[in-house]
Amino acid sequence: MKNSTLPSVKSTCYKVFILGFMFLAMACNNGPSKAKSNTTETTNTPKFETIYWNVKAIHPDGQSLDVKMFDNAGEGFDIKAIQNADQDNLLDVKAMVNDEILPVKILVSDNQFTPVVAITDSGSAYKLKAITPEGEQIEIIGVARFGNIVIMKALTKKGKFYGVKAISPTGQLNDIKGIKINSQDREMTLRGHSIYAHVKAMHPSDDEDNFALPKKNIAKGPYNSNFETISWNIKAITPDGKNLDIKAIDPKGNTFDVKALQDSKQHSFMDIKAFVDGAVLPVKIIQREASDTYSPIKAIGADGTIYDIKALTEDQQKLDVKGISRSGNIVHVKAVNENGDLYAVKAFAPDGKLNAVKGIKIFDRAVEMNVQGHPVYAHLKAISQ
């Protein structure tokens, strides 16, 4: 009897073991994965083979000059624009120093022009310079500010300016510019240095290079003399071509205008604000909750009050406006209807010019900053398409 029951017991134990293993595996698979808990950060950032764009100063005769970072020993290191996603509209610019990748920033300065430097982990700041065929080193500087954009040039000893570009392996060209997220002179402090602007490679924009030199230090404020601010309308576009108003809505259901503000002649990188009872409020993409599919977009009052950002249909239905996916430094913004359909969101100038509305990430971290206690995932801007 004992011998006849032993195989049955072994079989039963084996089955229990297998069932327990399968249950454990299913439980693990059903647990919160990185993709589910942080959709905007992971599942919507497809794997992409990084492309390195060369950074060059362009001589008036068309010749390209290498741009390098030089350390105290006089050794030069490459400067690259790094495309790590399928968008090339806003690329980080970095110094490639042996195994390190260093941030490139424009510093606050008391001089007329602002220095462009790479900053090491230890806090050393080394200037960027272009190299002529004769070996002359030409400093790279910020020369003029228009709203959120700082124009960058190589400045020769004779006072001539050379443009600074990022050139892809396939020959595409981006402008190297400084961008400002806020209107203050100092954006942040990085390893002991006051940062005036973040250096990026961006799509070229009309008219930005046609500037007159400011008569003051450009870090003392935007060079916006005699420019009357232009408000661009923010709209969601339906598949049949209808433009839906986008509004900020308070907890009581009152609606307020949302506009892109062109406060200088440049319109490649504009702030988007909500106008609430005489106050001009920042509009940000907020870090989403783990249970949310998309990242919410909100206006934030000075007292921390949150205003929903919605697209309004003809019958006054309110559609969410969300950050739906991330591509490198860009967060794509859409209006979402009740069926989950996605509508493009654009900024329309009074004369018909069109910009894309996007979230902008400056840092690799999930939360860029906190505004009145609210975690900001990305900054909402109207940028060149």
Backbone hydrogen bonds, N-H to C=O, Kabsch-Sander energy under -0.5 kcal/mol:
donor,donor_aa,acceptor,acceptor_aa,energy
5,T,1,M,-1.5
6,L,2,K,-1.3
9,V,5,T,-2.0
10,K,6,L,-2.4
11,S,7,P,-2.5
12,T,8,S,-2.5
13,C,9,V,-2.7
14,Y,10,K,-2.5
15,K,11,S,-2.4
16,V,12,T,-2.6
17,F,13,C,-2.6
18,I,14,Y,-2.5
19,L,15,K,-3.1
20,G,16,V,-2.8
21,F,17,F,-2.5
22,M,18,I,-2.7
23,F,19,L,-2.5
24,L,20,G,-2.5
25,A,21,F,-2.5
26,M,22,M,-2.5
27,A,23,F,-2.6
28,C,24,L,-2.3
29,N,25,A,-2.4
30,N,26,M,-1.9
31,G,27,A,-0.6
31,G,28,C,-0.8
37,S,33,S,-2.4
38,N,34,K,-1.5
39,T,36,K,-0.5
42,T,38,N,-1.9
44,N,39,T,-1.8
45,T,42,T,-2.4
50,T,48,F,-0.7
51,I,83,Q,-2.7
53,W,51,I,-0.6
53,W,81,A,-3.3
54,N,167,I,-2.4
55,V,79,I,-1.2
56,K,54,N,-0.6
56,K,165,K,-2.7
57,A,65,L,-2.3
58,I,163,G,-2.8
59,H,57,A,-0.7
59,H,63,Q,-3.1
62,G,59,H,-2.7
65,L,57,A,-3.2
66,D,131,I,-0.5
67,V,55,V,-1.2
68,K,129,K,-3.0
69,M,77,F,-2.3
70,F,127,K,-1.6
71,D,75,E,-2.0
74,G,71,D,-1.8
77,F,69,M,-2.1
78,D,96,M,-0.5
79,I,67,V,-0.9
80,K,94,K,-2.6
81,A,53,W,-2.2
82,I,92,D,-2.6
83,Q,51,I,-3.1
83,Q,81,A,-0.6
84,N,82,I,-0.8
91,L,201,A,-2.4
92,D,82,I,-0.8
93,V,199,V,-1.1
94,K,80,K,-2.9
95,A,102,L,-2.3
96,M,78,D,-2.9
97,V,95,A,-0.9
97,V,100,E,-2.1
98,N,96,M,-0.7
100,E,97,V,-3.0
102,L,95,A,-2.8
102,L,100,E,-0.5
104,V,93,V,-1.0
105,K,117,V,-2.6
106,I,197,A,-2.6
107,L,115,P,-2.4
108,V,194,S,-2.3
114,T,142,G,-2.0
116,V,140,I,-1.2
117,V,105,K,-2.8
117,V,115,P,-0.5
118,A,126,Y,-2.6
119,I,103,P,-2.0
120,T,124,S,-2.8
123,G,120,T,-1.4
126,Y,118,A,-2.7
126,Y,124,S,-0.5
128,L,116,V,-2.1
129,K,68,K,-2.8
130,A,138,I,-3.4
131,I,66,D,-2.3
132,T,136,E,-2.4
135,G,132,T,-2.2
138,I,130,A,-3.3
138,I,136,E,-0.5
139,E,137,Q,-0.5
139,E,155,L,-0.6
140,I,128,L,-2.4
141,I,153,K,-2.9
142,G,114,T,-2.8
143,V,141,I,-0.6
143,V,151,I,-2.8
144,A,151,I,-1.0
146,F,149,I,-3.1
148,N,269,F,-0.5
149,I,146,F,-2.3
150,V,178,G,-2.9
151,I,144,A,-3.3
151,I,149,I,-0.5
152,M,176,I,-0.6
153,K,141,I,-2.3
154,A,162,Y,-2.6
155,L,139,E,-2.4
155,L,153,K,-0.5
156,T,154,A,-0.6
156,T,160,K,-2.7
159,G,156,T,-1.8
162,Y,154,A,-2.4
163,G,58,I,-0.7
164,V,152,M,-0.6
165,K,56,K,-3.1
166,A,174,N,-2.7
167,I,54,N,-3.2
168,S,172,Q,-2.4
171,G,168,S,-2.0
174,N,166,A,-2.5
175,D,202,M,-2.9
176,I,164,V,-2.0
177,K,175,D,-0.6
177,K,200,K,-2.7
178,G,150,V,-2.7
179,I,198,H,-2.7
180,K,148,N,-2.6
187,E,185,D,-0.6
187,E,195,I,-3.4
188,M,195,I,-0.8
190,L,193,H,-2.7
193,H,190,L,-1.8
195,I,188,M,-3.0
195,I,193,H,-0.6
196,Y,106,I,-3.1
197,A,106,I,-1.6
198,H,179,I,-2.4
199,V,104,V,-1.4
200,K,177,K,-2.8
200,K,198,H,-0.5
201,A,91,L,-2.4
202,M,175,D,-3.0
202,M,200,K,-0.6
203,H,89,N,-0.9
208,E,205,S,-0.9
210,N,207,D,-1.1
211,F,209,D,-1.6
218,I,112,Q,-1.5
220,K,217,N,-2.0
221,G,218,I,-1.1
223,Y,145,R,-1.3
224,N,222,P,-1.5
227,F,224,N,-1.7
228,E,226,N,-0.6
229,T,227,F,-0.6
230,I,262,Q,-2.6
232,W,230,I,-0.5
232,W,260,A,-3.3
233,N,348,F,-2.4
234,I,258,V,-0.9
235,K,233,N,-0.5
235,K,346,K,-2.5
236,A,244,L,-2.1
237,I,344,A,-2.6
238,T,236,A,-0.6
238,T,242,K,-2.7
241,G,238,T,-2.2
244,L,236,A,-3.4
244,L,242,K,-0.6
245,D,312,L,-0.6
246,I,234,I,-1.1
247,K,310,K,-2.7
248,A,256,F,-2.7
249,I,308,D,-2.6
250,D,254,N,-2.2
253,G,250,D,-2.3
256,F,248,A,-2.3
257,D,275,F,-0.5
258,V,246,I,-0.7
259,K,273,K,-2.5
260,A,232,W,-2.2
261,L,271,D,-2.3
262,Q,230,I,-3.0
262,Q,260,A,-0.6
263,D,261,L,-0.9
270,M,382,A,-2.6
271,D,261,L,-0.6
272,I,380,L,-0.9
273,K,259,K,-2.8
274,A,281,L,-2.3
275,F,257,D,-2.5
276,V,274,A,-0.8
276,V,279,A,-2.6
277,D,275,F,-0.6
279,A,276,V,-2.3
281,L,274,A,-3.3
281,L,279,A,-0.6
283,V,272,I,-1.0
284,K,298,K,-2.8
285,I,378,A,-2.6
286,I,284,K,-0.6
286,I,296,P,-2.9
287,Q,375,P,-2.4
292,D,289,E,-1.5
295,S,323,G,-2.6
297,I,321,V,-0.9
298,K,284,K,-2.5
299,A,307,Y,-2.3
300,I,282,P,-2.0
301,G,299,A,-0.5
301,G,305,T,-3.2
304,G,301,G,-1.9
307,Y,299,A,-2.6
308,D,249,I,-1.9
309,I,297,I,-1.1
310,K,247,K,-2.5
310,K,308,D,-0.6
311,A,319,L,-2.5
312,L,245,D,-2.7
313,T,311,A,-0.5
313,T,317,Q,-2.3
316,Q,313,T,-2.0
319,L,311,A,-3.3
319,L,317,Q,-0.6
320,D,336,V,-0.8
321,V,309,I,-1.2
322,K,334,K,-2.9
323,G,295,S,-2.9
324,I,322,K,-0.7
324,I,332,H,-2.4
325,S,332,H,-0.9
327,S,330,I,-3.7
329,N,90,L,-0.6
330,I,327,S,-1.9
331,V,359,G,-2.5
332,H,325,S,-2.7
332,H,330,I,-0.5
333,V,357,V,-0.6
334,K,322,K,-2.2
335,A,343,Y,-2.3
336,V,320,D,-2.8
337,N,335,A,-0.5
337,N,341,D,-2.2
340,G,337,N,-2.0
343,Y,335,A,-2.9
344,A,237,I,-0.7
345,V,333,V,-0.7
346,K,235,K,-2.7
347,A,355,N,-2.6
348,F,233,N,-3.2
349,A,347,A,-0.5
349,A,353,K,-2.8
352,G,349,A,-2.1
355,N,347,A,-2.4
356,A,383,I,-2.4
357,V,345,V,-1.8
358,K,356,A,-0.6
358,K,381,K,-2.5
359,G,331,V,-3.1
360,I,379,H,-2.5
361,K,329,N,-2.6
362,I,360,I,-0.5
368,E,366,A,-0.6
368,E,376,V,-3.0
369,M,376,V,-0.9
371,V,374,H,-2.4
372,Q,370,N,-0.5
374,H,371,V,-2.0
376,V,369,M,-3.1
377,Y,285,I,-2.7
377,Y,375,P,-0.6
378,A,285,I,-1.7
379,H,360,I,-2.4
380,L,283,V,-1.1
381,K,358,K,-2.8
381,K,379,H,-0.5
382,A,270,M,-2.2
383,I,356,A,-2.7
383,I,381,K,-0.6
384,S,268,S,-1.4
